[in-house]
Amino acid sequence: MSDDSSDRARSTAIRQLRALGLSTYAARTFVALISIGEGTAQDVSDVADVPRTRVYDAADELVERGFVDVKQSKPRRYWAISTETAGRHFRQEYDHRVTALTNALDRLESPPDRSTEQRGVWTVTGRDTVTERVVEFISTANDEVAYMTVEEVLTEEIAESLSTASDRGVSIRLAEMSQSTENRLDRTVPGAQLFESLWDWSDTPAGRLLMVDQEKTLVSVLVPGDGEYPPEPRDETAIWGTGRTNSLVVVLRALFTWQLDDDRE
């Protein structure tokens, strides 16, 4: 690995460790120990941007978190757990925190039905986040889902949500796509009805258009992203609104209606 590649890897690792809750010195110390295997505070200081006297505090933080073992010799020596074990530890801790957060937020969430009108037009950024909102909206459908999308953002999760909605009696209307994609959807959502796309998606940066029960809509565009996460990639941006009088809903309902009315009759 070149020096430039090593520097980039080291910088990325430190940045992500900080995002996961380690202090800057602890992150630098852990990365240094991963690089050298084991060593003294001086060894760490020699390869990391951490003063030797601060290595001890950083190491104590890592020992407390279970990422470093210490040998009580003179001088003390430190040994980092494997990257696989560290990754598993962070994953378990992250899952625990997400569960605790979700439970706490559930207790705080206001009781009114979230399907009621959210006044104004709302913005959501990031492909994964937009996908989550699309799945959430489809899951609330009672009568009809009309969906247009570029194929690169048509995930299995969305296909499954369409299938689930169809199974409970919701009418699914999908804009025409490639034959291979239509064949895949025909297996997943056999009851879906196809309609002619409103425009040639290949000539636009558009991502998807969704209308649920003619009162909940979402439209997105694809934008450049640097591929980092979190909080990137910011490779898709969407706006959404709910309620039959919501401005976005009114516009997109008119856009869809002329295309779908003949099929409804």
N, C-alpha and C positions, 0 to 999 in steps of 0.2 A: 504494500500500500504506500502511495506517495506521501510526502510530507503534507502536501495540500489536502489530500484526502483524509489523512489522520487528523489534521487540524479541524476540518469540517466535521468529522465524526465526533471529535472531542467536544466541539462547540455545541453540536446538536444534542449530544448526551447530557451535557451540563444544563442546557436550556430546558430539556424535558424533565430532568430530575428536579429542577427548581419549580416547574409547573406542577409537579407531583407532590410538592410540599417540603422538599429539602432546602436548607439554607444554601446560599451561594458557596460558602466555604465547605460545607458538607458535600455538596454536589461535586465540587472540584476535587475534594479528597477522595471520594468514592471512585471517580473516574481515574484518578492517578493510581489508586490501588489496583483497579482492574487492569491497568496498563503494566504495572510492575509485578503484580502477583501478591507480594507482601513487602513490608518495609517499615522502617522507623519513621517518626515524625519528620526527621531531617530528610529521609529519602523522599517522602511525599512532597515536602517543601521544595526539593530540588527539581521536581518534574511538574509541579502544579503552582499556580499563582496564589499560594496560601502561605502566609508567614508561619514559621515553625511553631511559634507559641500559640497560634490559632488552630493548628492541626489537632491539638489535644481536644479542644472544645468540639471541633467538627467530628473527630473520631468518637467522642462520647455520644454525640447525637446519632451517629450511625450505629453504634453499639446498641443504643436504646431502641432503635428502629429494627434491629436484627440484621443489618446489612454488613456488619464488620465484627470479626472476633479479635480479641486482643490477647497477646501473650505477655504475662507479667514478668518480663525480663528487664534487664538494665542495659540499654534503654528498651522501653516497651516496643513491641512489634505488632503490626496490624495486618490482618488478612481479610480480604473482601470475599463475600460469598459469590457464587457463580452468577453470570448474567441471566441464565435460565431461572435460577432460584429467585433472583431479584425481580425479574419480570413477573414470576408467579406471585410473589409477595405483593407487588404493586397492584396486580390484577385483583387479588382477593381483597386488598384494602379498598381499592376503588369500588368494587362491587358492593362491599359493606357500606361505604359512604353513600353510594347512590341509593341503596335500599333505605338507609336511615333518612336521607334527604327526602325521598319520595314519600315515605310514611309521615314525616313531619309536615310536608306540604299538603298532603291529603287531609290532614287534620285542620289545616288553616284555610283550605280552599272554600270560597263562598258557595253557599248552597244553590243559588239560581242555576237553571239549566244553561250549560255553555253553548247550546245550539241557538239561544236567543241572539238577537242582532248585536253585533259588535260595531258600534257607530264608527264611521270613517273607514279608510282604507289602511290596512296594516302591511308591514314589510317583514319578510323573513329572508335570511341570507344563508347560503351554504347548501350544497346538493343534498347531503344527508338530512338536513333540517327540513328542506322543502319536501323531500320524500316522506318524512314523518308527518308533515302537515297534510299531504295528499292522502296518506293512509288513514289519518284521523278523520278527515272529511268524508272519505268513502265509507268509513265505518258507521257514520251517522245517517247515511242515506236511508230514506224510507220508500221512495218511489222511483227515482231515476238518477243515474250517473251518466253524464256525457263527458267524454275524455278525449283530448287530442294530445299527442306527445311525440317527441323525437325518440327514436328507439333506444338511444344510449342511456336514457334515464328511466326506461321501462323496466324496473327491477322485478325480481321474483316476488318480493314483498308486496309490491303494488298489484301484481297479477293475482296473488293469493287473496288480497283484500277485495279485489273485484269479484273473484270467484265466491268468496264468502257472502258478499252483498247479493250476488245473483242467486245463491242458494236460499236466501231468505225472501226472495221474490222481488228484488229490486231490478228494474229494467236497466241493462248496461248497454250503452251506445258508444262505440269506439270509432275514431277516425281511421280511415284506411292506412295501412302501413305496408311494408314489404311482405311478399308472400310467405317467407319463412317465419316472420314474426306473427302474421295472421294465423298460420298453421299452429304455432305454439299457443297462442291465445285461444284458438278454437278448442284445444285440448284442455286448457285450464278454465276457460269461461265459455263453454259450448253454447250458452244461450245469448251471447253478446251479439248485437246487431251493428253492422258496419255502415258508416256514412262517408260520403266523399269529403276529404280534407278541405278546409276553408282556403288553404293556400299551400304553395310548395315550401315545406319547412326547410329544405336544403338551401334556400336562398335567403333565409332569415336567421337571426340569432335566437329565435324563440325556443323555449324549452317545452312548455306544456300549457294547456288550457283545460280547466276542470270546472264543471258546473254540477252541483248536487241539488236535486229537488227544486231547481230553478230559483234557489234562494241562498245558495252558498257558492262562491266562485273563487278561483285562484288562477293567476296567469304568471308565467315566469319567463325569464330570458337567461341564456347562457352567457357567462362573462369569463374573462381570463382569471385563472387562479394560480398560486405558486405551489400548490400541492402540499402545503404543510398543515398539520392538524395536531392539537387544537390551536387557535380557533379556525384555521383555514381547513380545507380549501373554500374560498369564497368564489366558487365557479358557477353558481346559479343564484339569481335573486328573484324573488316572487313577491307579488302583492295579492292580498286576499281581502274579501269582505263578506259579510253575512247580512241577511234581511232583505226582503223583497224590495224595499225602497233604498237600499244601499246603492251608492252611485256606481260602484264597480259592478255590482250584480245587475243593475239595470242595463249597463252597456253590454256586458257579456251575454246576458240573456237575449238581448236583441240580436247579437251576433250569431248565437247558436240557433235561435228560434226559426229564422227563415230557412236554415239548412235542415232542420229536423221536423218541421211541421208536416210536411208532406208524408213523412214516414209514420207520423202519429195517427193520421187520418185513416 
